[in-house]
Amino acid sequence: MLVVMTLILIVGAMVMIQSGPIMATAKMDTALRQVIDQIRQAREFSITNRRYVKIAFPTAVVGANTVYTVTITQMNSLTAGAGTTNPVLSTTIIQAPAQYYTFGGLDTPDAYGNSAAIYFEGTSGGPLGGMLFQSDGELVDGATFQPINGTVFIGVPGTATSARAITVLGSTGRVRGWKGNGVNWTQF
């Protein structure tokens, strides 16, 4: 009986040691799925309802914590003014400990750039006019209405295996997820 109990304790300890990295990977994969799902939801809503839909990646400080979100807004009007309402369709907080973060020098195979964690049209944070999905599914610059490509990088600082990225091809609205290990990317 003592031998069986010892074996159970040894196996239990091995499982506990291995569960930490597995849980960290699962949290990062969840964060990746959340961002991909929000981007795809914005595109589908735009196509289905024949409306411009704005996608944004704001951060907010709540108490001592920074919260990373993805926000989708229906654009009933593209100009600001009295009586203009653009309802927020969805705001999703991404799974902690994930944050918008890029690992220096590690760009995805799509090669849309990696100078910032949110990098669209060669601009950190995206174009000044915002990023809009239009009714044909294209992701466009909100000022010029030209298709834009870009990448959203997420990860945990100091943990290269947490690198995740979402690329969007503006002309089609195609969204791809990537998992990084600090050296290479594999498609999610």
Stockholm file with secondary structure:
# STOCKHOLM 1.0

chainA/1-188         MLVVMTLILIVGAMVMIQSGPIMATAKMDTALRQVIDQIRQAREFSITNRRYVKIAFPTAVVGANTVYTVTITQMNSLTAGAGTTNPVLSTTIIQAPAQYYTFGGLDTPDAYGNSAAIYFEGTSGGPLGGMLFQSDGELVDGATFQPINGTVFIGVPGTATSARAITVLGSTGRVRGWKGNGVNWTQF
#=GR chainA/1-188 SS CHHHHHHHHHHHHHHHHHHHHHHHHHHHHHHHHHHHHHHHHHHHHHHHHTCEEEEECCEEEETTEEEEEEEEEEESCSSCCTTCCCCEEEEEECCTTCEECCCTTCCCTTCCCCSSSEEETTEETSCTTCEEECTTSCEEETTTCCBCCEEEEEEETTEEEEEEEEEEETTTTEEEEEEECSSCEEEC
#=GC SS_cons         CHHHHHHHHHHHHHHHHHHHHHHHHHHHHHHHHHHHHHHHHHHHHHHHHTCEEEEECCEEEETTEEEEEEEEEEESCSSCCTTCCCCEEEEEECCTTCEECCCTTCCCTTCCCCSSSEEETTEETSCTTCEEECTTSCEEETTTCCBCCEEEEEEETTEEEEEEEEEEETTTTEEEEEEECSSCEEEC
//
